[in-house]
Amino acid sequence: MLKSNVGYSTNPDSFTAGIETAELTSKDLKNIKLGLLFTSVKNDIKEVLKGVRKVTDIPIIGCTSSGAIMVKEGIIQSKDGFSGMMMFDDENMRVGIASHEAGKDARAIGRKVAIQAVQNAGSTRAPAYFYMVASPRQEEDYLMGIQDVIGRVPMFGGSAADDTVEGKWKIICNDKVFSDGVAVAFFYTDKEITTAYTGAYRETENIGLITEVKENRTLVSIDGISALKKYANWIGESPQNLRGQNLLQASVTKPLGVKDPLGNLTVVRHPMFGNDMGTRTITDDTITLGNKVVEKTAIIQLEATVDELINATGETIKKAKEQLYEEPAAYFLVHCGGRKLAIGDRLDEVHKQITNITKNVPFITIFTFGEYGYDEHSANICGGLMLSFTAFGKK
């Protein structure tokens, strides 16, 4: 039987916070196979890890979460930082974790990490499921490398994040803490794991053909028109008002999206920065996106109200739960930090949605700058402004 606990601390001393978090999380667990650890960028993360290691020597993986985490007891945040952890206890589960800092060839790094994770699990075969955390830059390439080794094994996860999109995020893997790279946890288990992956946005009639892209994530033009100008026209705004980080917040309720080939999933592409190149060509007013797009494919303007963003959390947990044939033992909830930005001081309503569905089942919610998953028969995909909610079966 799978058991899970969640613990947390807001102790201003990072070492003590690590001790408190690990002691609370490990209470009454005997066969712990993995700890998912999340902290604030305000913490001294290496000191948090030292504190955790005073309590347990289990494999640990995780990252920094944007501004807060959520657990059953409420929204955990503090001016001095926070730490939170979910542990998995199951006699029959095996988990292999591995990580690698960024380098010249992200796909090759993905292959190395996958091979190492399989070996660290003491296995010679692909896992049943895997978790990935990466810095918000080359997620798609890391994912391709991982799948080169293990095939299309279902995944869940999300990127490391900070509080202000300054690049202060960190990835955690065992005793390593680094800013740029990837880490994975491969699950070998006979228990069910299911993921509901969605942006839960409505599609508008504003659709265009991507006609130029630079370096995978800079959208230069749509239908031959400068991307920012096209987008501004779609949402009834002026390009001047969307330049720089103004675009980041303005686009949360009106992002862009691309469809997977089967049409089962619309993956959100978050417009992050409006770029004015300062020249009078089509390369003026480009858009930096949170994830990769491809020329000669369609892109759609999406929309949702803040009420809809809040209500999507409960609906998405229901979808993950309904896919299980058995009783859930835990929920791991990856929620976009950009959505949290738009929800603002109504975040307590999100917590209420979650607790109404999860009841007494342990859960932890983290806030990321990229979310990973799949839906129905789609491939594993990296997106932004999305929810990747995973349920773990008990028996």
Summary of the structure (lengths in Angstrom):
residues: 395
radius of gyration: 20.2
end to end distance: 4.9
largest distance: 65.7
contacts: 1506
relative contact order: 0.16
helix: 27%
strand: 36%
